[in-house]
Amino acid sequence: MSSALENQVGGNHYKDMVIQPIEFAMKNNFNACQSSILKYICRYKRKNGIEDLQKAKHYIDLLMEFEKKEEYKQTLKEVIKQ
């Protein structure tokens, strides 16, 4: 039975990698933003160049926003406890 990792739709920009981004992300419990950042950084030279770097940057910006919101929520919880 062949692995889904061996069959790539739309090119070979992941399949030819020693470790595919999805394998790394799954084994390291990455969230959606982290997985997308990894994916776009890994493939930019083989697929869409600067556009993929812009996509990675967009996901970094999103991740930072989510992290800031989480920090704010945590700070609020700590203030309320006092």
C-alpha positions in Angstrom: 0.0 0.0 0.0 1.5 3.3 -1.0 1.7 6.3 1.4 -0.2 9.5 0.7 3.2 11.2 1.2 4.4 9.4 -2.0 1.5 10.8 -4.1 1.5 14.6 -4.5 -1.1 16.5 -6.5 0.1 19.4 -8.4 3.9 19.0 -8.6 6.7 17.4 -6.6 7.9 20.4 -4.5 7.1 18.4 -1.3 7.6 14.9 -2.4 11.2 15.4 -3.2 12.1 16.7 0.3 13.8 14.4 2.8 11.2 15.3 5.4 8.0 16.8 4.1 6.6 19.8 6.0 3.4 18.0 6.9 5.4 15.1 8.5 7.5 17.6 10.6 4.4 19.6 11.5 2.4 16.6 12.6 5.2 15.0 14.6 5.8 18.4 16.4 2.1 19.2 17.1 2.2 22.4 15.1 -1.0 24.5 14.9 -2.5 25.7 11.6 -0.5 28.9 11.4 2.8 27.2 12.2 2.1 24.4 9.6 1.4 27.0 6.9 4.5 29.0 7.7 6.6 25.9 7.5 5.0 24.8 4.2 5.5 28.1 2.5 9.1 28.5 3.7 10.0 25.0 2.6 8.6 25.3 -0.9 9.2 28.9 -2.0 12.3 28.2 -4.1 10.6 25.3 -5.9 7.1 26.8 -6.4 6.0 30.4 -6.1 9.1 32.3 -5.0 8.4 35.7 -3.3 4.6 35.0 -3.3 5.2 32.0 -1.0 7.4 34.2 1.3 4.6 36.7 1.4 2.2 34.0 2.4 4.5 32.8 5.1 4.8 36.4 6.4 1.0 36.7 6.4 0.8 33.6 8.6 3.5 34.9 10.9 1.5 38.1 11.3 -1.7 36.0 12.0 0.2 33.9 14.5 1.5 37.0 16.3 -2.0 38.4 16.5 -3.4 35.2 18.0 -0.5 35.0 20.4 -1.0 38.6 21.6 -4.7 37.9 22.2 -3.8 34.8 24.2 -1.3 36.8 26.3 -4.0 39.5 26.9 -6.5 36.8 27.9 -4.0 35.2 30.3 -3.1 38.6 31.8 -6.8 39.4 32.4 -7.3 36.0 34.1 -4.4 36.7 36.4 -5.7 40.2 37.3 -9.2 38.9 38.0 -7.8 36.2 40.4 -6.1 38.9 42.5 
